[in-house]
Amino acid sequence: MQTRTRVGWSAGLLCLLSVEFMARTAEPGGSTTWNKHNSLQNQATLEADWAPQGKDGYRIEAAGLHLLGDTGIKSRFLLADKGQCTFVFTARNRNLSVDICGETIEVMAVPGALKYVLEVKRQGRKVEYALSVETLETVGKGKQKVQVLQVKPVAANAVQIKEKAAEEPSPVRFSSHRVRGPRNENSFQDVVLQAIVVNGPVRLPETKATGGDAEGKQKKDSSSERDRNKRP
């Protein structure tokens, strides 16, 4: 049974991480350590790292990965202890959730937020998380009023995970849900992910034969069969 933890408005601290593009360095199915690995650096990396969940799908745009409707994404890799995922995204009128190690972390929509940064980290028998948002604030008085972008910490907490779940690497699932209400019916409600940065130990997914590999193997098997038939 999953434990659901809701992020409220408690104080916390989160520094924005620099985003650097790093290539994977391990054999398929093996373990490796990623350093600021951005899953959204290109389409090939996205498709290797994450699988879409839901019927609406997603669209790759200049602004990032546009999750249509109630689409979510689930990691093909498994995040091990000390591993960390940071999601940078925009969302209006959407509540978010991250599932990891059998636990669900819920993030409520923050009014006025232009950008969210959600950091999720495995730490022994805990999953630590921190949320910050970027907002446009008015400062000054009278004619000196100006609007400036500010990053504000919103929440920070930790969730206890079961001992058995703590022993194994875990997939990570990111999903969103529409905020219900008459004010939100006609407003933009999709999520656009601008970066997914992974740090720390992960287990890479097993690869499957591509169409070309399968076709090549089929031709090789057919050729071997013809050679056997030609033997006296």
N, C-alpha and C positions, 0 to 999 in steps of 0.2 A: 504493500500500500504506500502510495507516495505521500510525502509531507509537503504541504504547500505553504510557502513563506512569502508574505507580501511586503514589498518595499514601501515604506511610508515616507514621512518627511523628517526623519531624525537626522541629526548632524553627521557628517562624515567627511572624508578627505580623499580625493582622487586626483592625481596629476595626469594630464593628457600624455599619452605615449607617443613618441615619434614613430612614424610609419616608414619602414624601409622594406624594400622588396628583396627577399632572400629565397634562394632555390632550395628544394628539398635535397638531402644528401643521405639516402639510405636505400636499401633494397626493398622492393614491395613485400609487405607483410612483416618487415623488421621494425625495430625500434630505433629512434633517432632523437636528437634534441634540436628543436627549431629556435632560431633567434630572430625575432621580429619578422616572422614569416607572414606575409599578407596574402590571404586566399583570393583576394580580388585583384591581384596584379595583372591577370589576364584570364581569358575564358577557359583555357586548358587547365590552369591551376584551380579555378573555381570548381570545374566539373570533377577534377580529381579529388578535391577535398570535401565537397558537400553534395548532398542529394536533395532535390526539392521534395516537399511534403505538402499534399493537398492538391485540389483539382484546378486551381486558378493559374498556377505556374508563375514564372518570373520573366523579366525582360532586362537585358543588359543595356544600360544607357550611359551617356557621358557622365551623368551625376553619380552613377554607381549601379548596384544591383537592385532593381525595382521589384519588390515582392507584391504580386497582384492579389487583391482580395485577402483571403485568410491563409495564403501560402506561408509555409515555414520551410526551414532548411535543417537537415540533420547531417552531422559530420560523418564522413566515411572513415576518417582517422579516429583513433581512440586517445583521449587525453589522460595521461598518467598523473600520479602524484607529483606535486610541484609544478604541474602544467597550468597554463593560463591562457584564456581567450579574452580579447578585448573587442567589443562590437562598437563601431562608430556609425551612427545612423540618424536619419531624420524620420519623424513620425508625427502625424497630426491626428488627434482623436483615436489613437490606438493604444491599447494596453499590451504589454509585452510579457513574454515568459521565456525562461531558459531552463531546460531539463538536463540534469547531469547527476550521475551516481544515484538514480532513483529518487531524486529530490527535484522540486519545481520552485524556481524563484520567480515571483511575479513583480512586474514593474508597472506601476500605474502611470497613466499619461500625466505629464506636467504642463499646466497651462502656460503658454508663451514660450515654450522651449523650441529653439530653432534647430538644435542638434543635441543628441544624447551620446554619452560615452559610458558603456557598461562593461566593467571589468569583472571577470569570474575566474577564481583561482582555486585549485585543489591544494589543500594543506593538511596532510595526514587524514584524520577522520572528520575534517571540516571542509566545507566549500565556502570560501570567503567571496564577498561581492561588494562592489562599490559603484555608485551611480553619480554622474555629474551631468549638468546640462549647460548649454550655451544659450544665453538670452540677450535680447536687445533692451538695454536699460537707459532711461533718461537721467542725465546728471546736470547739475548747474541750476541757476535760477534766471527767470526773465529771459532777456535776449541771449543770455549765455548758455541756455539749455542746448545740450547736444545728446545724441544717442550713441552709445558705445556698446560693443559686444563684451559680455562678461561671462566667465565660466564659474558656475556655482556648484559646490558639492551638495547633493540632495540626500543620499543615504549610504550607509556602510554597515555591514552586518556579516554574520557567519551562520551557516547551517550545519548541524551535526549530521553525519551520514552513518549508515550502518557499517559495522566492522567488515562484513563480507564485501560490501560495495567498495570500501576503501582499499581493499587488497587488489582490485582489478582496474585496468584502464577503462574509461567510459566514453561512449559517444556523447556529443553535445547537440542539443536541439534548440533552435531559436525560432520562436513563432510569435504571432501577434493576433489580437482580437479587436474588433471594432467596438468603440465606445457607443453604447446605445443612447438614444435620446433625440427629441425633435430638432435640436440645434445642430445635430451632427449628420442628419440624413443626407444633405446635399453637399457636404464639404469633402475636401480631399482627405482620404483616409488610408492610403497605402503607406508602406514603409520602404525607404530607400537606404540600403546599406552602402556606406562609403568606404569602409575598411573592416576586415576581420583579421586581427593580428594575433598570431599564436606564438607563445613563448614556452620553452621548456620541453620535457620529454613527451613524446607521442609514439603510438604504434601505427604504422602506415597500413592501409588496406591492401588485401591481396588483389592483384590485378587479374583481369580476365582477358582471354584472347580477343583481340580486335577482329573486325571483319576481315581485314587483310591477312592477319595471322591465321585465322580459321580457314580462309580460302587456300592459303599456301599449304597448310597442313593437309587439307583435303586433296589437293593436287599431288602432293608427295605420296600420300597413301595410295592414290589411284595409280600412280606411276609404279610403285612397288608391286602392286597387285598385277599389273600388266607384265612386269618382268618375271614374276613367278609363273604366270600362265605360259610364257614363252619357253620356259625351261622344259627339256625333254623328260 
